[in-house]
Amino acid sequence: MGHYGVTPATLSRTLAQRPVVLDGGLATQLEAQGADLSGPTWSASLLQTSPQAIVAAHAAFFAAGAEVATSASYQATYDGFARIGVDAAQTDQLLGRSVRLARDAADAHAERTGRPAWVAASVGPYGAMLADGSEYRGGYGLDVAALRRFHRRRLEVLVEAAPDVLALETIPELVEVEALVAEVARLEFPAWLSVTVSGERLRSGPPATDAFAAARDCRHVVAVGVNCSAPGDVVAALTAAAAASGRPGVAYPNSGESWDAKARRWTGRPGIDPLDVTGWLDAGARLVGGCCRVGPSDITVVADAVAAWVPGQCS
């Protein structure tokens, strides 16, 4: 099958013309399909054991209205795989496979519908490798140089696999933002930057504005915003992101539920409110989707809200 995806430059031009619908929580859909993601590498484990399940999950989001497949590489790292006996050469192969699987789903969707379908290579934070919740709080104790070394080979291998864009996502630390932006500038490859916030601050504490400003001078960062955050925190973050970075916004929050660690269950009302989506678009979001606990039915809500959105119309 040919490559029906489009070039990174076309994605950038599209964002200047209209919003693009992202997918939802890949792990959420994989679990709905019956996958066991209890191991330390989460959905990345299926790159070895069940690659077709990943393609099926991508396809489910495309069928729901998504225009972007985000690869199963969020927690695919050399250190993380090494802990379960996967060496560096095998990790190279699995990282490349994550992009190819997303491309297979994107190509199939584009061939069937005649519509563009993009592939984003997921780059999760250092804390995701630790598999101890650190991506939600930061505080790694590493400097920019150390974090650049940690991310460098993975970024290089993912870029070699030819996604349309890198998704630098769920980043809780300012120093990690600086490291990733520096690597993207070195690679000269397009990326979106998405941090995780609590209120107006990064999960690690500094103002989110500082992270957004770090992307201003890197022309390869095509959009800036938030993911894996509460829906109620999105509009303020997007407003700050636009002011500090001058880039289109990214918004793919969680479902609105909260994790009760003591009871080991999610609490709160799940689902994406179309009025929230309209508010995100009004605040400058041009890449819009969902993260944890957001499934295909929620992405259909997002896609419908995007289709109905009229710029400048009061919501």
C-alpha positions, 0 to 999 in steps of 0.5 A: 500500500502506498503512503497516503499520509501527507507531508509535515508542511501540509499539516502545518498549513492545514493548522493555519486553515482549520482544526485537526482532530486527534485520536483519544487514549490508545491504552483506553481503546486497547483495554476495551479490546481486551488487552492486558496493559498491566506491565511496566511498558503499558501499551508499548508491550503490544508492539512485541506481542500483538501489533495488529491490536494496535492497528485495530485501535488506531483504526477505531479512532479513525472510524470515529472521526480522528485525523491523526494516529498517535503511535504506541511509543509513549512508553517505549524507551531503551531503559524501560525495555532493557528492564524486561530483557529487550536490547537496544537493537530490538528497541530500535525495531519496536520504535520503528514498528510503532510508526509503521503500524500507525501508518498502516492504519492511516494509509488504510483510512486515507485510501478508504475515505480519500481524506488525509490521515497523519501519523504522530510519533509519541514521545512520552516524558522521562517519568513514563519510563520510570513507571511510577507516576513521575510523569504526573509530578516531575522532579526527576533531578536531571538537567537539560543535558541528561534529558537530551541524552535520554531522549536523543536516540529514541527521537532519532529512530522515530524520525527515521521511521518517517512520521508526519510529526513528533508528539512531545506529550505529557511533559511535566518539567520545564527542564524537560521541555527545554531538552526536547525543544533543543533536540527537535531544533537539532533534528529539524523535524516538526513536533507539537509540544504538550505539557501536563498542568494543574491549574496554571502551573506545570505538574512539577510547579513552575508556571506553564507560561515558562514552558510555552515560551521555551518553544517560541524560538524553535520554528520546528514546534508547530503547535503548543498546548496541554494533554493529560490534564483536567478539561477545566484547565485547558482554556487558561493553558491555551490562552497562555500558550498562544501568548507565550509561543505564538503557535496554534494550540494543542488540547487533548485532556483526560475524560474529566474523571479522577483516579482514586488511588486508595479505592483503585478506581476512577471517579467523576463523570466521564465524557467530553462535553462539546461545549468544552471543545468549542471553548478550546477552539475559541481559545486557539486550539487547532489540534483537538482530541483526548487522552486518558479514558477518552475512547472512540465515542468521545472522539466522535463528539470532538469531531462533530464539535469541530465540524460545527465550530464557526470561528468568531461565533459566541459559544 
